[in-house]
């Protein structure tokens, strides 16, 4: 298991780094889960629980499952 904390730069630069890293690790677009939130709203406990449930599943195409 790997964990990365990505800070600084612009949102676009951070997203670019994530895409590049996922490609290097051969993580399929079907094998990552993105925790979405709306600007100005908080992420709730229900959102986090759902996110964790998706991360427990096995990857569909590759050897890794990524949570963003």
ZAFI-711615 format. One record per residue: residue number from 1; residue in one letter; x, y, z of N, C-alpha, C, O in turn. Coordinates in nm, 4 decimals, decimal comma. Last residue first. Layout:
BEGIN
<r><nr>NUM</nr><rest>A</rest><n_c1>X</n_c1><n_c2>Y</n_c2><n_c3>Z</n_c3><ca_c1>X</ca_c1><ca_c2>Y</ca_c2><ca_c3>Z</ca_c3><c_c1>X</c_c1><c_c2>Y</c_c2><c_c3>Z</c_c3><o_c1>X</o_c1><o_c2>Y</o_c2><o_c3>Z</o_c3></r>
...
//
This chain:
BEGIN
<r><nr>68</nr><rest>X</rest><n_c1>-0,8608</n_c1><n_c2>0,8549</n_c2><n_c3>-0,4556</n_c3><ca_c1>-0,8156</ca_c1><ca_c2>0,9934</ca_c2><ca_c3>-0,4691</ca_c3><c_c1>-0,9145</c_c1><c_c2>1,0841</c_c2><c_c3>-0,4009</c_c3><o_c1>-0,8961</o_c1><o_c2>1,2058</o_c2><o_c3>-0,3999</o_c3></r>
<r><nr>67</nr><rest>X</rest><n_c1>-0,7380</n_c1><n_c2>0,5321</n_c2><n_c3>-0,4488</n_c3><ca_c1>-0,8397</ca_c1><ca_c2>0,6231</ca_c2><ca_c3>-0,3961</ca_c3><c_c1>-0,7843</c_c1><c_c2>0,7642</c_c2><c_c3>-0,3982</c_c3><o_c1>-0,6746</o_c1><o_c2>0,7898</o_c2><o_c3>-0,3487</o_c3></r>
<r><nr>66</nr><rest>X</rest><n_c1>-0,6775</n_c1><n_c2>0,2551</n_c2><n_c3>-0,6620</n_c3><ca_c1>-0,6354</ca_c1><ca_c2>0,3839</ca_c2><ca_c3>-0,6081</ca_c3><c_c1>-0,7559</c_c1><c_c2>0,4638</c_c2><c_c3>-0,5594</c_c3><o_c1>-0,8621</o_c1><o_c2>0,4627</o_c2><o_c3>-0,6217</o_c3></r>
<r><nr>65</nr><rest>X</rest><n_c1>-0,5643</n_c1><n_c2>-0,0689</n_c2><n_c3>-0,6799</n_c3><ca_c1>-0,6848</ca_c1><ca_c2>0,0121</ca_c2><ca_c3>-0,6729</ca_c3><c_c1>-0,6437</c_c1><c_c2>0,1419</c_c2><c_c3>-0,6048</c_c3><o_c1>-0,5807</o_c1><o_c2>0,1381</o_c2><o_c3>-0,4991</o_c3></r>
<r><nr>64</nr><rest>X</rest><n_c1>-0,3567</n_c1><n_c2>-0,2804</n_c2><n_c3>-0,8803</n_c3><ca_c1>-0,3757</ca_c1><ca_c2>-0,1782</ca_c2><ca_c3>-0,7790</ca_c3><c_c1>-0,5122</c_c1><c_c2>-0,1131</c_c2><c_c3>-0,7918</c_c3><o_c1>-0,5681</o_c1><o_c2>-0,1037</o_c2><o_c3>-0,9010</o_c3></r>
<r><nr>63</nr><rest>X</rest><n_c1>-0,3419</n_c1><n_c2>-0,4489</n_c2><n_c3>-1,0895</n_c3><ca_c1>-0,3072</ca_c1><ca_c2>-0,5066</ca_c2><ca_c3>-0,9596</ca_c3><c_c1>-0,3299</c_c1><c_c2>-0,4064</c_c2><c_c3>-0,8468</c_c3><o_c1>-0,3232</o_c1><o_c2>-0,4433</o_c2><o_c3>-0,7295</o_c3></r>
<r><nr>62</nr><rest>X</rest><n_c1>-0,6217</n_c1><n_c2>-0,4062</n_c2><n_c3>-1,3153</n_c3><ca_c1>-0,4810</ca_c1><ca_c2>-0,4084</ca_c2><ca_c3>-1,2786</ca_c3><c_c1>-0,4572</c_c1><c_c2>-0,4767</c_c2><c_c3>-1,1457</c_c3><o_c1>-0,5410</o_c1><o_c2>-0,5521</o_c2><o_c3>-1,0962</o_c3></r>
<r><nr>61</nr><rest>X</rest><n_c1>-0,9023</n_c1><n_c2>-0,4322</n_c2><n_c3>-1,3457</n_c3><ca_c1>-0,8112</ca_c1><ca_c2>-0,4624</ca_c2><ca_c3>-1,4565</ca_c3><c_c1>-0,6648</c_c1><c_c2>-0,4764</c_c2><c_c3>-1,4157</c_c3><o_c1>-0,5914</o_c1><o_c2>-0,5530</o_c2><o_c3>-1,4781</o_c3></r>
<r><nr>60</nr><rest>X</rest><n_c1>-1,0361</n_c1><n_c2>-0,4062</n_c2><n_c3>-1,0939</n_c3><ca_c1>-1,0989</ca_c1><ca_c2>-0,4727</ca_c2><ca_c3>-1,2086</ca_c3><c_c1>-0,9983</c_c1><c_c2>-0,5187</c_c2><c_c3>-1,3120</c_c3><o_c1>-1,0069</o_c1><o_c2>-0,6312</o_c2><o_c3>-1,3613</o_c3></r>
<r><nr>59</nr><rest>X</rest><n_c1>-0,9319</n_c1><n_c2>-0,4688</n_c2><n_c3>-0,7536</n_c3><ca_c1>-0,9233</ca_c1><ca_c2>-0,3946</ca_c2><ca_c3>-0,8801</ca_c3><c_c1>-0,9808</c_c1><c_c2>-0,4758</c_c2><c_c3>-0,9956</c_c3><o_c1>-0,9751</o_c1><o_c2>-0,5988</o_c2><o_c3>-0,9952</o_c3></r>
<r><nr>58</nr><rest>X</rest><n_c1>-1,1707</n_c1><n_c2>-0,5465</n_c2><n_c3>-0,4949</n_c3><ca_c1>-1,0522</ca_c1><ca_c2>-0,5813</ca_c2><ca_c3>-0,5729</ca_c3><c_c1>-1,0501</c_c1><c_c2>-0,4990</c_c2><c_c3>-0,7015</c_c3><o_c1>-1,1559</o_c1><o_c2>-0,4632</o_c2><o_c3>-0,7532</o_c3></r>
<r><nr>57</nr><rest>X</rest><n_c1>-1,2890</n_c1><n_c2>-0,3197</n_c2><n_c3>-0,2388</n_c3><ca_c1>-1,3083</ca_c1><ca_c2>-0,4078</ca_c2><ca_c3>-0,3534</ca_c3><c_c1>-1,1768</c_c1><c_c2>-0,4361</c_c2><c_c3>-0,4256</c_c3><o_c1>-1,0827</o_c1><o_c2>-0,3571</o_c2><o_c3>-0,4173</o_c3></r>
<r><nr>56</nr><rest>X</rest><n_c1>-1,2236</n_c1><n_c2>-0,1215</n_c2><n_c3>-0,0631</n_c3><ca_c1>-1,2103</ca_c1><ca_c2>-0,2592</ca_c2><ca_c3>-0,0158</ca_c3><c_c1>-1,2208</c_c1><c_c2>-0,3580</c_c2><c_c3>-0,1318</c_c3><o_c1>-1,1670</o_c1><o_c2>-0,4684</o_c2><o_c3>-0,1238</o_c3></r>
<r><nr>55</nr><rest>X</rest><n_c1>-1,2913</n_c1><n_c2>0,1152</n_c2><n_c3>-0,1796</n_c3><ca_c1>-1,1491</ca_c1><ca_c2>0,0797</ca_c2><ca_c3>-0,1759</ca_c3><c_c1>-1,1259</c_c1><c_c2>-0,0632</c_c2><c_c3>-0,1292</c_c3><o_c1>-1,0193</o_c1><o_c2>-0,1197</o_c2><o_c3>-0,1535</o_c3></r>
<r><nr>54</nr><rest>X</rest><n_c1>-1,5646</n_c1><n_c2>0,1304</n_c2><n_c3>-0,1382</n_c3><ca_c1>-1,5150</ca_c1><ca_c2>0,1103</ca_c2><ca_c3>-0,2755</ca_c3><c_c1>-1,3688</c_c1><c_c2>0,0666</c_c2><c_c3>-0,2761</c_c3><o_c1>-1,3270</o_c1><o_c2>-0,0101</o_c2><o_c3>-0,3629</o_c3></r>
<r><nr>53</nr><rest>X</rest><n_c1>-1,5660</n_c1><n_c2>0,1782</n_c2><n_c3>0,1370</n_c3><ca_c1>-1,6270</ca_c1><ca_c2>0,0554</ca_c2><ca_c3>0,0847</ca_c3><c_c1>-1,5798</c_c1><c_c2>0,0262</c_c2><c_c3>-0,0571</c_c3><o_c1>-1,5574</o_c1><o_c2>-0,0896</o_c2><o_c3>-0,0927</o_c3></r>
<r><nr>52</nr><rest>X</rest><n_c1>-1,4509</n_c1><n_c2>0,4339</n_c2><n_c3>0,1433</n_c3><ca_c1>-1,3770</ca_c1><ca_c2>0,3206</ca_c2><ca_c3>0,1990</ca_c3><c_c1>-1,4336</c_c1><c_c2>0,1884</c_c2><c_c3>0,1473</c_c3><o_c1>-1,3577</o_c1><o_c2>0,0963</o_c2><o_c3>0,1170</o_c3></r>
<r><nr>51</nr><rest>X</rest><n_c1>-1,6615</n_c1><n_c2>0,5823</n_c2><n_c3>0,0294</n_c3><ca_c1>-1,5290</ca_c1><ca_c2>0,5824</ca_c2><ca_c3>-0,0320</ca_c3><c_c1>-1,4490</c_c1><c_c2>0,4600</c_c2><c_c3>0,0141</c_c3><o_c1>-1,3871</o_c1><o_c2>0,3913</o_c2><o_c3>-0,0672</o_c3></r>
<r><nr>50</nr><rest>X</rest><n_c1>-1,8598</n_c1><n_c2>0,5474</n_c2><n_c3>0,2226</n_c3><ca_c1>-1,8811</ca_c1><ca_c2>0,4969</ca_c2><ca_c3>0,0869</ca_c3><c_c1>-1,7480</c_c1><c_c2>0,4843</c_c2><c_c3>0,0127</c_c3><o_c1>-1,7252</o_c1><o_c2>0,3865</o_c2><o_c3>-0,0585</o_c3></r>
<r><nr>49</nr><rest>X</rest><n_c1>-1,7375</n_c1><n_c2>0,6846</n_c2><n_c3>0,4358</n_c3><ca_c1>-1,7712</ca_c1><ca_c2>0,5420</ca_c2><ca_c3>0,4478</ca_c3><c_c1>-1,7917</c_c1><c_c2>0,4787</c_c2><c_c3>0,3107</c_c3><o_c1>-1,7452</o_c1><o_c2>0,3674</o_c2><o_c3>0,2863</o_c3></r>
<r><nr>48</nr><rest>X</rest><n_c1>-1,7255</n_c1><n_c2>0,9436</n_c2><n_c3>0,3323</n_c3><ca_c1>-1,6014</ca_c1><ca_c2>0,8723</ca_c2><ca_c3>0,3625</ca_c3><c_c1>-1,6281</c_c1><c_c2>0,7224</c_c2><c_c3>0,3737</c_c3><o_c1>-1,5485</o_c1><o_c2>0,6419</o_c2><o_c3>0,3254</o_c3></r>
<r><nr>47</nr><rest>X</rest><n_c1>-1,9992</n_c1><n_c2>1,0063</n_c2><n_c3>0,3131</n_c3><ca_c1>-1,9136</ca_c1><ca_c2>1,0106</ca_c2><ca_c3>0,1942</ca_c3><c_c1>-1,7863</c_c1><c_c2>0,9289</c_c2><c_c3>0,2154</c_c3><o_c1>-1,7444</o_c1><o_c2>0,8540</o_c2><o_c3>0,1271</o_c3></r>
<r><nr>46</nr><rest>X</rest><n_c1>-2,0753</n_c1><n_c2>0,9900</n_c2><n_c3>0,5814</n_c3><ca_c1>-2,1343</ca_c1><ca_c2>0,8977</ca_c2><ca_c3>0,4842</ca_c3><c_c1>-2,0506</c_c1><c_c2>0,8913</c_c2><c_c3>0,3570</c_c3><o_c1>-2,0327</o_c1><o_c2>0,7839</o_c2><o_c3>0,2995</o_c3></r>
<r><nr>45</nr><rest>X</rest><n_c1>-1,9377</n_c1><n_c2>1,2072</n_c2><n_c3>0,6879</n_c3><ca_c1>-1,9024</ca_c1><ca_c2>1,0724</ca_c2><ca_c3>0,7308</ca_c3><c_c1>-1,9554</c_c1><c_c2>0,9690</c_c2><c_c3>0,6317</c_c3><o_c1>-1,8870</o_c1><o_c2>0,8711</o_c2><o_c3>0,6018</o_c3></r>
<r><nr>44</nr><rest>X</rest><n_c1>-1,8779</n_c1><n_c2>1,4567</n_c2><n_c3>0,4262</n_c3><ca_c1>-1,9441</ca_c1><ca_c2>1,3973</ca_c2><ca_c3>0,5419</ca_c3><c_c1>-1,8960</c_c1><c_c2>1,2566</c_c2><c_c3>0,5721</c_c3><o_c1>-1,8238</o_c1><o_c2>1,1952</o_c2><o_c3>0,4936</o_c3></r>
<r><nr>43</nr><rest>X</rest><n_c1>-1,6991</n_c1><n_c2>1,7342</n_c2><n_c3>0,3408</n_c3><ca_c1>-1,7124</ca_c1><ca_c2>1,5921</ca_c2><ca_c3>0,3135</ca_c3><c_c1>-1,7683</c_c1><c_c2>1,5285</c_c2><c_c3>0,4396</c_c3><o_c1>-1,7120</o_c1><o_c2>1,5448</o_c2><o_c3>0,5479</o_c3></r>
<r><nr>42</nr><rest>X</rest><n_c1>-1,8670</n_c1><n_c2>2,0507</n_c2><n_c3>0,3024</n_c3><ca_c1>-1,7770</ca_c1><ca_c2>1,9597</ca_c2><ca_c3>0,3709</ca_c3><c_c1>-1,8013</c_c1><c_c2>1,8163</c_c2><c_c3>0,3255</c_c3><o_c1>-1,9096</o_c1><o_c2>1,7819</o_c2><o_c3>0,2781</o_c3></r>
<r><nr>41</nr><rest>X</rest><n_c1>-1,8674</n_c1><n_c2>2,3030</n_c2><n_c3>0,0473</n_c3><ca_c1>-1,9344</ca_c1><ca_c2>2,2019</ca_c2><ca_c3>0,1290</ca_c3><c_c1>-1,8298</c_c1><c_c2>2,1102</c_c2><c_c3>0,1906</c_c3><o_c1>-1,7196</o_c1><o_c2>2,0943</o_c2><o_c3>0,1382</o_c3></r>
<r><nr>40</nr><rest>X</rest><n_c1>-1,7168</n_c1><n_c2>2,4664</n_c2><n_c3>-0,1136</n_c3><ca_c1>-1,7917</ca_c1><ca_c2>2,5289</ca_c2><ca_c3>-0,0058</ca_c3><c_c1>-1,8663</c_c1><c_c2>2,4316</c_c2><c_c3>0,0828</c_c3><o_c1>-1,9235</o_c1><o_c2>2,4723</o_c2><o_c3>0,1839</o_c3></r>
<r><nr>39</nr><rest>X</rest><n_c1>-1,7509</n_c1><n_c2>2,2624</n_c2><n_c3>-0,3938</n_c3><ca_c1>-1,6846</ca_c1><ca_c2>2,3785</ca_c2><ca_c3>-0,3368</ca_c3><c_c1>-1,7744</c_c1><c_c2>2,4402</c_c2><c_c3>-0,2296</c_c3><o_c1>-1,8932</o_c1><o_c2>2,4630</o_c2><o_c3>-0,2524</o_c3></r>
<r><nr>38</nr><rest>X</rest><n_c1>-1,8259</n_c1><n_c2>1,9206</n_c2><n_c3>-0,3328</n_c3><ca_c1>-1,8597</ca_c1><ca_c2>2,0473</ca_c2><ca_c3>-0,3952</ca_c3><c_c1>-1,7900</c_c1><c_c2>2,1601</c_c2><c_c3>-0,3205</c_c3><o_c1>-1,7723</o_c1><o_c2>2,1538</o_c2><o_c3>-0,1988</o_c3></r>
<r><nr>37</nr><rest>X</rest><n_c1>-1,6283</n_c1><n_c2>1,6294</n_c2><n_c3>-0,3898</n_c3><ca_c1>-1,6976</ca_c1><ca_c2>1,7232</ca_c2><ca_c3>-0,3019</ca_c3><c_c1>-1,7239</c_c1><c_c2>1,8513</c_c2><c_c3>-0,3775</c_c3><o_c1>-1,6540</o_c1><o_c2>1,8857</o_c2><o_c3>-0,4728</o_c3></r>
<r><nr>36</nr><rest>X</rest><n_c1>-1,5400</n_c1><n_c2>1,2850</n_c2><n_c3>-0,4290</n_c3><ca_c1>-1,5794</ca_c1><ca_c2>1,4145</ca_c2><ca_c3>-0,4839</ca_c3><c_c1>-1,6474</c_c1><c_c2>1,5001</c_c2><c_c3>-0,3780</c_c3><o_c1>-1,7151</o_c1><o_c2>1,4492</o_c2><o_c3>-0,2886</o_c3></r>
<r><nr>35</nr><rest>X</rest><n_c1>-1,2955</n_c1><n_c2>1,0642</n_c2><n_c3>-0,4388</n_c3><ca_c1>-1,3867</ca_c1><ca_c2>1,1216</ca_c2><ca_c3>-0,3406</ca_c3><c_c1>-1,4175</c_c1><c_c2>1,2636</c_c2><c_c3>-0,3851</c_c3><o_c1>-1,3315</o_c1><o_c2>1,3515</o_c2><o_c3>-0,3795</o_c3></r>
<r><nr>34</nr><rest>X</rest><n_c1>-1,2577</n_c1><n_c2>0,8260</n_c2><n_c3>-0,6841</n_c3><ca_c1>-1,2308</ca_c1><ca_c2>0,9650</ca_c2><ca_c3>-0,6495</ca_c3><c_c1>-1,3382</c_c1><c_c2>1,0148</c_c2><c_c3>-0,5532</c_c3><o_c1>-1,4574</o_c1><o_c2>1,0082</o_c2><o_c3>-0,5831</o_c3></r>
<r><nr>33</nr><rest>X</rest><n_c1>-1,0921</n_c1><n_c2>0,5313</n_c2><n_c3>-0,7456</n_c3><ca_c1>-1,2131</ca_c1><ca_c2>0,5902</ca_c2><ca_c3>-0,6890</ca_c3><c_c1>-1,1773</c_c1><c_c2>0,7312</c_c2><c_c3>-0,6449</c_c3><o_c1>-1,0775</o_c1><o_c2>0,7521</o_c2><o_c3>-0,5760</o_c3></r>
<r><nr>32</nr><rest>X</rest><n_c1>-0,9701</n_c1><n_c2>0,3282</n_c2><n_c3>-1,0092</n_c3><ca_c1>-0,9501</ca_c1><ca_c2>0,4307</ca_c2><ca_c3>-0,9078</ca_c3><c_c1>-1,0829</c_c1><c_c2>0,4948</c_c2><c_c3>-0,8720</c_c3><o_c1>-1,1723</o_c1><o_c2>0,5102</o_c2><o_c3>-0,9552</o_c3></r>
<r><nr>31</nr><rest>X</rest><n_c1>-0,9989</n_c1><n_c2>0,1440</n_c2><n_c3>-1,2149</n_c3><ca_c1>-0,9470</ca_c1><ca_c2>0,0993</ca_c2><ca_c3>-1,0855</ca_c3><c_c1>-0,9093</c_c1><c_c2>0,2128</c_c2><c_c3>-0,9915</c_c3><o_c1>-0,8252</o_c1><o_c2>0,1950</o_c2><o_c3>-0,9033</o_c3></r>
<r><nr>30</nr><rest>X</rest><n_c1>-1,0618</n_c1><n_c2>0,2421</n_c2><n_c3>-1,4560</n_c3><ca_c1>-1,1677</ca_c1><ca_c2>0,1692</ca_c2><ca_c3>-1,3871</ca_c3><c_c1>-1,1275</c_c1><c_c2>0,1321</c_c2><c_c3>-1,2450</c_c3><o_c1>-1,2119</o_c1><o_c2>0,0932</o_c2><o_c3>-1,1642</o_c3></r>
<r><nr>29</nr><rest>X</rest><n_c1>-0,8252</n_c1><n_c2>0,3366</n_c2><n_c3>-1,5470</n_c3><ca_c1>-0,9245</ca_c1><ca_c2>0,4372</ca_c2><ca_c3>-1,5083</ca_c3><c_c1>-1,0442</c_c1><c_c2>0,3724</c_c2><c_c3>-1,4385</c_c3><o_c1>-1,1197</o_c1><o_c2>0,4406</o_c2><o_c3>-1,3694</o_c3></r>
<r><nr>28</nr><rest>X</rest><n_c1>-0,5626</n_c1><n_c2>0,1339</n_c2><n_c3>-1,4018</n_c3><ca_c1>-0,6645</ca_c1><ca_c2>0,1599</ca_c2><ca_c3>-1,5033</ca_c3><c_c1>-0,7616</c_c1><c_c2>0,2672</c_c2><c_c3>-1,4542</c_c3><o_c1>-0,7779</o_c1><o_c2>0,2861</o_c2><o_c3>-1,3337</o_c3></r>
<r><nr>27</nr><rest>X</rest><n_c1>-0,2383</n_c1><n_c2>0,1837</n_c2><n_c3>-1,3228</n_c3><ca_c1>-0,3713</ca_c1><ca_c2>0,1802</ca_c2><ca_c3>-1,2637</ca_c3><c_c1>-0,4708</c_c1><c_c2>0,2225</c_c2><c_c3>-1,3708</c_c3><o_c1>-0,4635</o_c1><o_c2>0,3334</o_c2><o_c3>-1,4237</o_c3></r>
<r><nr>26</nr><rest>X</rest><n_c1>0,0422</n_c1><n_c2>0,1755</n_c2><n_c3>-1,3655</n_c3><ca_c1>-0,0496</ca_c1><ca_c2>0,0956</ca_c2><ca_c3>-1,4466</ca_c3><c_c1>-0,1855</c_c1><c_c2>0,0766</c_c2><c_c3>-1,3803</c_c3><o_c1>-0,2412</o_c1><o_c2>-0,0332</o_c2><o_c3>-1,3814</o_c3></r>
<r><nr>25</nr><rest>X</rest><n_c1>0,2039</n_c1><n_c2>0,3548</n_c2><n_c3>-1,2491</n_c3><ca_c1>0,1737</ca_c1><ca_c2>0,2369</ca_c2><ca_c3>-1,1681</ca_c3><c_c1>0,0757</c_c1><c_c2>0,1436</c_c2><c_c3>-1,2391</c_c3><o_c1>0,0310</o_c1><o_c2>0,0446</o_c2><o_c3>-1,1812</o_c3></r>
<r><nr>24</nr><rest>X</rest><n_c1>0,2033</n_c1><n_c2>0,5529</n_c2><n_c3>-1,4413</n_c3><ca_c1>0,3291</ca_c1><ca_c2>0,4838</ca_c2><ca_c3>-1,4141</ca_c3><c_c1>0,3063</c_c1><c_c2>0,3555</c_c2><c_c3>-1,3356</c_c3><o_c1>0,3798</o_c1><o_c2>0,2583</o_c2><o_c3>-1,3524</o_c3></r>
<r><nr>23</nr><rest>X</rest><n_c1>-0,0627</n_c1><n_c2>0,6398</n_c2><n_c3>-1,4150</n_c3><ca_c1>-0,0184</ca_c1><ca_c2>0,5770</ca_c2><ca_c3>-1,5395</ca_c3><c_c1>0,1096</c_c1><c_c2>0,4978</c_c2><c_c3>-1,5190</c_c3><o_c1>0,1239</o_c1><o_c2>0,3879</o_c2><o_c3>-1,5727</o_c3></r>
<r><nr>22</nr><rest>X</rest><n_c1>-0,0505</n_c1><n_c2>0,7537</n_c2><n_c3>-1,1608</n_c3><ca_c1>-0,1385</ca_c1><ca_c2>0,6389</ca_c2><ca_c3>-1,1841</ca_c3><c_c1>-0,0995</c_c1><c_c2>0,5660</c_c2><c_c3>-1,3117</c_c3><o_c1>-0,1031</o_c1><o_c2>0,4430</o_c2><o_c3>-1,3161</o_c3></r>
<r><nr>21</nr><rest>X</rest><n_c1>0,1286</n_c1><n_c2>0,9642</n_c2><n_c3>-1,2152</n_c3><ca_c1>0,1660</ca_c1><ca_c2>0,8591</ca_c2><ca_c3>-1,1204</ca_c3><c_c1>0,0794</c_c1><c_c2>0,7353</c_c2><c_c3>-1,1389</c_c3><o_c1>0,1301</o_c1><o_c2>0,6233</o_c2><o_c3>-1,1334</o_c3></r>
<r><nr>20</nr><rest>X</rest><n_c1>-0,0232</n_c1><n_c2>1,1181</n_c2><n_c3>-1,3944</n_c3><ca_c1>0,1073</ca_c1><ca_c2>1,0655</ca_c2><ca_c3>-1,4348</ca_c3><c_c1>0,1471</c_c1><c_c2>0,9483</c_c2><c_c3>-1,3442</c_c3><o_c1>0,1939</o_c1><o_c2>0,8452</o_c2><o_c3>-1,3925</o_c3></r>
<r><nr>19</nr><rest>X</rest><n_c1>-0,2454</n_c1><n_c2>1,1860</n_c2><n_c3>-1,2338</n_c3><ca_c1>-0,2632</ca_c1><ca_c2>1,1100</ca_c2><ca_c3>-1,3580</ca_c3><c_c1>-0,1326</c_c1><c_c2>1,0442</c_c2><c_c3>-1,4013</c_c3><o_c1>-0,1317</o_c1><o_c2>0,9274</o_c2><o_c3>-1,4403</o_c3></r>
<r><nr>18</nr><rest>X</rest><n_c1>-0,1099</n_c1><n_c2>1,3336</n_c2><n_c3>-1,0320</n_c3><ca_c1>-0,1850</ca_c1><ca_c2>1,2130</ca_c2><ca_c3>-0,9980</ca_c3><c_c1>-0,2026</c_c1><c_c2>1,1268</c_c2><c_c3>-1,1224</c_c3><o_c1>-0,1775</o_c1><o_c2>1,0065</o_c2><o_c3>-1,1174</o_c3></r>
<r><nr>17</nr><rest>X</rest><n_c1>-0,0090</n_c1><n_c2>1,5488</n_c2><n_c3>-1,1790</n_c3><ca_c1>0,0838</ca_c1><ca_c2>1,4603</ca_c2><ca_c3>-1,1089</ca_c3><c_c1>0,0148</c_c1><c_c2>1,3275</c_c2><c_c3>-1,0757</c_c3><o_c1>0,0750</o_c1><o_c2>1,2210</o_c2><o_c3>-1,0900</o_c3></r>
<r><nr>16</nr><rest>X</rest><n_c1>-0,2513</n_c1><n_c2>1,6671</n_c2><n_c3>-1,2601</n_c3><ca_c1>-0,1578</ca_c1><ca_c2>1,6166</ca_c2><ca_c3>-1,3610</ca_c3><c_c1>-0,0603</c_c1><c_c2>1,5175</c_c2><c_c3>-1,2978</c_c3><o_c1>-0,0318</o_c1><o_c2>1,4132</o_c2><o_c3>-1,3566</o_c3></r>
<r><nr>15</nr><rest>X</rest><n_c1>-0,3514</n_c1><n_c2>1,7487</n_c2><n_c3>-1,0139</n_c3><ca_c1>-0,4240</ca_c1><ca_c2>1,6472</ca_c2><ca_c3>-1,0900</ca_c3><c_c1>-0,3352</c_c1><c_c2>1,5851</c_c2><c_c3>-1,1982</c_c3><o_c1>-0,3432</o_c1><o_c2>1,4652</o_c2><o_c3>-1,2245</o_c3></r>
<r><nr>14</nr><rest>X</rest><n_c1>-0,1584</n_c1><n_c2>1,9442</n_c2><n_c3>-0,9524</n_c3><ca_c1>-0,1751</ca_c1><ca_c2>1,8286</ca_c2><ca_c3>-0,8651</ca_c3><c_c1>-0,2463</c_c1><c_c2>1,7152</c_c2><c_c3>-0,9391</c_c3><o_c1>-0,2064</o_c1><o_c2>1,5992</o_c2><o_c3>-0,9284</o_c3></r>
<r><nr>13</nr><rest>X</rest><n_c1>-0,2029</n_c1><n_c2>2,1255</n_c2><n_c3>-1,1611</n_c3><ca_c1>-0,0711</ca_c1><ca_c2>2,0614</ca_c2><ca_c3>-1,1481</ca_c3><c_c1>-0,0805</c_c1><c_c2>1,9375</c_c2><c_c3>-1,0604</c_c3><o_c1>-0,0175</o_c1><o_c2>1,8361</o_c2><o_c3>-1,0901</o_c3></r>
<r><nr>12</nr><rest>X</rest><n_c1>-0,4687</n_c1><n_c2>2,2049</n_c2><n_c3>-1,1038</n_c3><ca_c1>-0,4376</ca_c1><ca_c2>2,1389</ca_c2><ca_c3>-1,2304</ca_c3><c_c1>-0,3044</c_c1><c_c2>2,0645</c_c2><c_c3>-1,2233</c_c3><o_c1>-0,2934</o_c1><o_c2>1,9527</o_c2><o_c3>-1,2737</o_c3></r>
<r><nr>11</nr><rest>X</rest><n_c1>-0,4395</n_c1><n_c2>2,3342</n_c2><n_c3>-0,8612</n_c3><ca_c1>-0,5212</ca_c1><ca_c2>2,2135</ca_c2><ca_c3>-0,8677</ca_c3><c_c1>-0,4893</c_c1><c_c2>2,1344</c_c2><c_c3>-0,9940</c_c3><o_c1>-0,4834</o_c1><o_c2>2,0115</o_c2><o_c3>-0,9912</o_c3></r>
<r><nr>10</nr><rest>X</rest><n_c1>-0,0946</n_c1><n_c2>2,4362</n_c2><n_c3>-0,8201</n_c3><ca_c1>-0,2336</ca_c1><ca_c2>2,4597</ca_c2><ca_c3>-0,8562</ca_c3><c_c1>-0,3085</c_c1><c_c2>2,3263</c_c2><c_c3>-0,8583</c_c3><o_c1>-0,2473</o_c1><o_c2>2,2195</o_c2><o_c3>-0,8572</o_c3></r>
<r><nr>9</nr><rest>X</rest><n_c1>0,1210</n_c1><n_c2>2,4047</n_c2><n_c3>-0,5291</n_c3><ca_c1>0,0911</ca_c1><ca_c2>2,4149</ca_c2><ca_c3>-0,6712</ca_c3><c_c1>-0,0560</c_c1><c_c2>2,4440</c_c2><c_c3>-0,6962</c_c3><o_c1>-0,1316</o_c1><o_c2>2,4729</o_c2><o_c3>-0,6035</o_c3></r>
<r><nr>8</nr><rest>X</rest><n_c1>0,0455</n_c1><n_c2>2,2007</n_c2><n_c3>-0,2378</n_c3><ca_c1>0,1119</ca_c1><ca_c2>2,3058</ca_c2><ca_c3>-0,3132</ca_c3><c_c1>0,0746</c_c1><c_c2>2,3040</c_c2><c_c3>-0,4600</c_c3><o_c1>0,0060</o_c1><o_c2>2,2137</o_c2><o_c3>-0,5080</o_c3></r>
<r><nr>7</nr><rest>X</rest><n_c1>0,0514</n_c1><n_c2>1,8419</n_c2><n_c3>-0,1895</n_c3><ca_c1>0,0193</ca_c1><ca_c2>1,9792</ca_c2><ca_c3>-0,1486</ca_c3><c_c1>0,0925</c_c1><c_c2>2,0774</c_c2><c_c3>-0,2381</c_c3><o_c1>0,1892</o_c1><o_c2>2,0419</o_c2><o_c3>-0,3055</o_c3></r>
<r><nr>6</nr><rest>X</rest><n_c1>-0,0354</n_c1><n_c2>1,5213</n_c2><n_c3>-0,1436</n_c3><ca_c1>0,0027</ca_c1><ca_c2>1,6139</ca_c2><ca_c3>-0,2503</ca_c3><c_c1>-0,0437</c_c1><c_c2>1,7528</c_c2><c_c3>-0,2109</c_c3><o_c1>-0,1636</o_c1><o_c2>1,7784</o_c2><o_c3>-0,2001</o_c3></r>
<r><nr>5</nr><rest>X</rest><n_c1>0,0698</n_c1><n_c2>1,2402</n_c2><n_c3>-0,0011</n_c3><ca_c1>0,0045</ca_c1><ca_c2>1,3652</ca_c2><ca_c3>0,0348</ca_c3><c_c1>0,0547</c_c1><c_c2>1,4690</c_c2><c_c3>-0,0642</c_c3><o_c1>0,1737</o_c1><o_c2>1,5004</o_c2><o_c3>-0,0676</o_c3></r>
<r><nr>4</nr><rest>X</rest><n_c1>0,0233</n_c1><n_c2>0,8983</n_c2><n_c3>-0,0573</n_c3><ca_c1>0,0887</ca_c1><ca_c2>1,0214</ca_c2><ca_c3>-0,1000</ca_c3><c_c1>0,0050</c_c1><c_c2>1,1385</c_c2><c_c3>-0,0506</c_c3><o_c1>-0,1178</o_c1><o_c2>1,1350</o_c2><o_c3>-0,0582</o_c3></r>
<r><nr>3</nr><rest>X</rest><n_c1>0,0863</n_c1><n_c2>0,5627</n_c2><n_c3>0,0155</n_c3><ca_c1>0,0082</ca_c1><ca_c2>0,6824</ca_c2><ca_c3>0,0478</ca_c3><c_c1>0,0892</c_c1><c_c2>0,8041</c_c2><c_c3>0,0073</c_c3><o_c1>0,2090</o_c1><o_c2>0,8120</o_c2><o_c3>0,0342</o_c3></r>
<r><nr>2</nr><rest>X</rest><n_c1>0,0515</n_c1><n_c2>0,2222</n_c2><n_c3>-0,0776</n_c3><ca_c1>0,1246</ca_c1><ca_c2>0,3476</ca_c2><ca_c3>-0,0860</ca_c3><c_c1>0,0308</c_c1><c_c2>0,4610</c_c2><c_c3>-0,0469</c_c3><o_c1>-0,0893</o_c1><o_c2>0,4556</o_c2><o_c3>-0,0732</o_c3></r>
<r><nr>1</nr><rest>X</rest><n_c1>0,0848</n_c1><n_c2>-0,1169</n_c2><n_c3>0,0000</n_c3><ca_c1>0,0000</ca_c1><ca_c2>0,0000</ca_c2><ca_c3>0,0000</ca_c3><c_c1>0,0895</c_c1><c_c2>0,1234</c_c2><c_c3>0,0000</c_c3><o_c1>0,1910</o_c1><o_c2>0,1277</o_c2><o_c3>0,0696</o_c3></r>
//
